[in-house]
Structures are given as structure tokens and as C-alpha cells.
Amino acid sequence: MPDDMRGAATLGHSATVKRALPMAFLLSCALSMATGMPASAQESAETYAPASGDTSVDRHLADINEYAARYPAAFADEMARYYAVPRAYVEAMQQQPDWTAGDIFMACALAQIVGQPCRAVVREWSRDHEGGWKAVAGRLQAEPGGAQYRRLHSAIDASYARWDRPAPRN
């Protein structure tokens, strides 16, 4: 048997798997292009429930997840520049499986609004977030519908303006 044929015969299943991986990647890319978002962002948009007590804030936080999935560096820049959070801290949080970009945004924007460091709100969320962001915000004296939430809406609007991103619609 020629050497080039002997090598092909010994590959067997491994060669089939190696040929299938590029196809799986292409299918994933096709799904992303068809839906306009990465498959992981699509899944998270369907399951993400920040429970902020304000449906508009919830929609924006879900959309921020999608934005940050596409532009993680721009998201980290935004948080560092406008929410006084070290970029390295934001990048580390983005790597945590239990934290989404929407949660990072909410923690740091809420922290700025109530005059606390972002790390303090991150600790508060990590300690107990059973009632969602509404419960965490309540413990920080920032009730939905109150002045702090109006400031949160303004902060979200300002970030969207800097990103030149249209507000999500439902």
C-alpha cells in the first residue's frame, strides 16, 4: 500500500471529526448572520431575566448583553471611562460565568448613582440576588420609579448615544 494511502487509512474516525469541525463552525456563523447576533448571545437574550423592576431597564440590560458580546472592548472602555471602573476589573468580570454584561452595567451604573464603588454593589449582588436587581437596588435605597431609577435611565440613554446604538424595542 502506498504511504499516502496508509496514512489515510489510519486516520479513520479522527479524519471525519476534523472535517466536521469546520462545517460546525460554518453553521454557527450562518446562524449568527441569519439572526444578527452570535448564537450564545441569542441564547442569553432568551433566558436573561435581570428583574430590575422596570421593563425598559430589563430590555436595555438584555440588549447590552448582545452589544458586549459583539464589542467586548468597547463595552469595557465604556465602563472604565464613564462609570469609573478599572478596565481590568470589567474584563475580569466579563470572564466570570455568573456575570453578564447587563449585570456588570447595572452594578456599576447603580453604584455610581447611589455613591458607592462598583465593587460594593458587585458584592451585594453576589451575596444575595434572589429578588433580582430590584431587590438589590432596594437594599441600596434605589427603588424602581424613584429618582435613582430616573438617573439610571439617563445613564443608559447616554451610553446608547455614545455607542450610536438604537434603543431596543419590544
C-alpha positions in Angstrom: 0.0 0.0 0.0 1.4 3.4 -0.9 2.5 5.6 2.1 -0.2 8.3 1.3 -2.9 5.7 1.4 -1.6 4.1 4.6 -1.8 7.4 6.4 -5.4 8.0 5.2 -6.4 4.5 6.4 -5.1 5.0 9.9 -6.9 8.3 10.3 -10.3 6.7 10.2 -12.7 8.5 12.7 -10.3 11.2 13.5 -10.3 12.5 9.9 -14.1 12.5 9.8 -14.2 14.6 13.0 -11.6 17.0 11.7 -13.6 17.5 8.5 -16.8 18.0 10.5 -15.5 20.8 12.8 -15.2 23.4 10.0 -18.7 22.6 8.9 -20.0 23.1 12.5 -18.2 26.4 12.7 -19.7 27.5 9.3 -23.2 26.5 10.5 -22.7 28.6 13.7 -21.6 31.6 11.6 -24.6 31.1 9.3 -26.9 31.1 12.4 -25.2 34.3 13.7 -25.6 36.0 10.3 -29.3 35.0 9.9 -30.3 36.2 13.4 -27.9 39.2 13.6 -26.3 38.0 16.8 -23.9 35.3 18.0 -25.6 32.0 19.0 -24.5 32.5 22.6 -26.0 36.0 22.7 -29.2 34.7 21.1 -29.5 32.0 23.9 -28.8 34.5 26.7 -31.3 37.1 25.3 -34.0 34.4 25.6 -33.1 33.4 29.2 -31.7 36.5 30.7 -34.0 38.0 33.3 -32.4 40.8 35.4 -35.7 41.5 37.2 -34.8 45.2 37.8 -38.4 46.1 38.5 -38.5 48.2 35.3 -39.3 46.6 32.0 -37.4 49.2 30.0 -34.3 48.7 32.1 -34.6 44.9 31.7 -34.8 45.3 27.8 -31.8 47.5 27.8 -29.8 45.2 30.0 -30.6 42.2 27.7 -29.5 44.4 24.7 -26.3 45.4 26.5 -25.5 41.7 26.7 -25.8 41.5 22.9 -23.7 44.6 22.4 -21.0 43.4 24.7 -20.9 40.0 23.0 -20.1 41.8 19.7 -17.9 44.6 21.1 -16.4 43.5 24.4 -13.6 46.0 24.3 -15.9 48.9 23.6 -18.1 47.8 26.5 -15.1 47.6 28.8 -14.0 51.1 27.6 -17.5 52.5 28.4 -17.5 51.1 31.9 -14.0 52.3 32.6 -14.4 55.8 31.1 -17.9 56.7 32.2 -18.6 54.5 35.3 -15.2 54.8 37.0 -14.4 51.1 37.0 -10.9 49.9 36.2 -10.9 48.3 32.8 -9.1 45.2 34.1 -11.9 44.7 36.7 -14.5 44.9 33.9 -12.6 42.4 31.8 -12.2 40.1 34.7 -16.0 40.3 35.4 -16.7 39.6 31.7 -14.9 36.3 32.2 -17.0 35.2 35.1 -19.7 32.7 34.1 -22.2 34.0 36.6 -21.9 37.6 35.3 -23.4 39.1 32.2 -22.5 42.4 30.6 -26.0 43.6 31.6 -25.4 42.7 35.2 -21.9 44.4 35.1 -23.5 47.5 33.6 -26.3 47.5 36.2 -23.9 47.0 39.1 -21.6 49.8 38.1 -24.3 52.3 36.9 -26.3 51.7 40.1 -23.1 52.1 42.2 -22.4 55.5 40.6 -26.0 56.6 41.2 -26.0 55.6 44.9 -22.5 56.9 45.5 -20.8 53.5 46.1 -17.9 51.8 44.4 -18.9 49.3 41.8 -17.2 46.5 43.8 -19.6 47.2 46.7 -22.6 46.6 44.5 -21.0 43.6 42.9 -20.5 42.2 46.4 -24.1 43.0 47.3 -25.4 41.2 44.2 -23.1 38.2 44.8 -24.2 38.0 48.4 -27.9 37.8 47.6 -29.7 38.4 44.3 -32.7 36.1 44.7 -35.1 39.0 44.1 -33.1 40.2 41.1 -31.8 43.7 40.6 -35.0 45.2 42.1 -34.2 43.7 45.5 -30.5 44.7 45.3 -31.4 48.2 44.3 -34.0 48.4 47.1 -31.3 47.4 49.7 -29.3 50.4 48.3 -32.3 52.7 48.7 -32.8 53.0 44.9 -36.4 51.9 44.2 -37.8 51.4 40.7 -39.8 54.5 39.7 -37.7 56.7 42.1 -35.2 59.4 41.4 -32.3 56.9 41.2 -34.0 54.9 38.5 -34.6 58.1 36.5 -30.9 58.7 36.7 -30.3 55.1 35.7 -32.5 55.7 32.6 -30.4 58.8 31.8 -27.2 56.8 32.2 -28.4 54.1 29.9 -29.5 56.6 27.3 -26.1 58.3 27.5 -24.3 55.0 26.9 -26.5 54.2 23.9 -25.8 57.6 22.5 -22.1 57.1 22.8 -22.4 53.7 21.2 -24.6 55.2 18.5 -26.9 52.2 19.2 -30.7 52.4 18.8 -32.7 51.6 21.9 -34.2 48.1 22.0 -37.9 47.8 21.1 -40.5 45.3 22.3 
